[in-house]
């Protein structure tokens, strides 16, 4: 017995400490630790992402290069030419010179062929080469100087004596192998190389104001493939020359390009037969690094953070930061004051109770100081999370990496999470179709799959992309189903409530409208705060505007006369017909908006609502794309809810028990049809040819897998009354997970991945996921607390809060051009 008690107490002690609140404390400590760690890294090595790009990296996949700590954009011919044109447009020149041996000449030809509209044939040229494209105002020269000697010295000297316009603004140079060959790998040649490079160094220093100089370290050679006349070019000799270059140029203004060596070592390409020159695959990656260094700060590529200066801070961001700082300081001051009162034995709530003849105050009777303190603590916590968010995705303080898709990267975490979810399956007391536990579970596993999809960049795989589209549609389907069911059980949708609390009139419409405001607040609170903190338009977080819009459509559909509900339908069966007519009208209106782009733009580009639907480039394209994809998903959910409640009312089905909804044979047949429907859509996703074709049919076919899943999950009693508590836990914070992942799990506005632990990708994902989930849970908790205060039950208080909100938004709207007077 003693042993059992001891074991039980040990278990209780473990579960006491292993909880979400303690997890948040650990996450906060981890964040503080990583802030200090990265702060030390920046102080010791600097935070120049160009240096990271040119110095280190790794291969996360086959022939895919990931620079250390930053994201590399893949430049196509169009992007590269556009970069050169932009640089010239902003008053700078594009004069790029390649100075060196045959390896540098290879890079020159690769660069020219990416820019040129016509193929430039590569050839062995032991002389200078010139390329010019007047359309994009770019000049590229190759100067044949394979050794660091007096001829290379004269090149630098002549540049210093020439006018600034004739100097290159970018110089890529390097040398070594030619000298090794010419002097038969003698030690004297290394000393000459060192002496000559030392002589050139002063000119490199003097050119720093006009020319950016990159010294490309020599790539290793394949000694087994070298021709006999090059057998003296060993990797030992190459390393000796590189060491000299690093020792001399390491402290200068020239940038040492060492990551090209890592690329050459790790690339899998057998196309080079002579063992000396750079392979085609390595050249392509080298050129991408070069273009990222040269172009990123002039372009607006979200997936290119290397060599890019973060966006400047706006006045709204400064004001928001000041507000949260005041809240943090106020919360700390109030905490210290309340702690002092408790130590003195004069707790504020106890004093309030004694004055009223009581020795204590019940938990529901909060004083105004308690209310202010709770609000300030919530805003202070939110401010700390927003500070971390800003640090992650609006600065170069933390590192970022490109997404890297492989089948293993996607399927392994997917399988792991599915196994965890099934492991935590348990019974539930709820038996209704799509009950709360089940919908939370559905939202939970969908959100986890979407997160894996975003993390791995799986959108390039069409079948996965189409299945993710179904999951997004499922959220909207549940929006239509859940909110229709809520309003269906109400009797009025009036927006007015003029009765006083002393009246005996039950104004149901007020509660319905407050429900609408409360849901809108919960949906939009985090997004509105992020818009201020991250300086992004509302439409950037496309999912929340989409859900908010369709929730409003559900509300208006049921609120507009004739107002139909379960009670009114009991009085008159005609109300069922009215509801069907409403569905037909709603579907017709949606179809008209879809078919008429002019009507769509005329409505959604009206001021002031235009600001809710356009991106930072003032384009409506993204909103129309998202709206079109799921234009009928909410209608499917509403119609399904209507049919479900109608079947319940007519006694066709009954779900107030643990048994199947129909007889065993019928239930098994329907479940089989459900699996068939899910499988049919999966087959379709593999057969459709491209995204455009799949997207065109998605809005019509998506009802098949959605309703099939509901049937599979609910017809059989044992399926309906079991759920995964693991998935359901994530489902309760699915909205916060969906939005917060933009900045504190992913990076660069979802185009990359946040890196807190460089060189340890798996451990990094685990740590960032832990911090991200804890932050999302806390945001959900904060939103729930603030909703009670900012969306009060009293009509006058709600009106007051609404007026304050619009007064805050008015000057912001004017400054952003949303409103004009």
Beta strands, then each sheet from edge to edge (+ up, - down):
strand 1: 57-61
strand 2: 64-67
strand 3: 95-100
strand 4: 129-133
strand 5: 138-144
strand 6: 170-174
strand 7: 212-216
strand 8: 255-257
strand 9: 399-402
strand 10: 425-427
strand 11: 722-724
strand 12: 746-747
strand 13: 752-755
sheet 1: 1+ 2-
sheet 2: 4+ 5- 3- 6- 7- 8-
sheet 3: 9+ 13- 12+
sheet 4: 10+ 11-
end
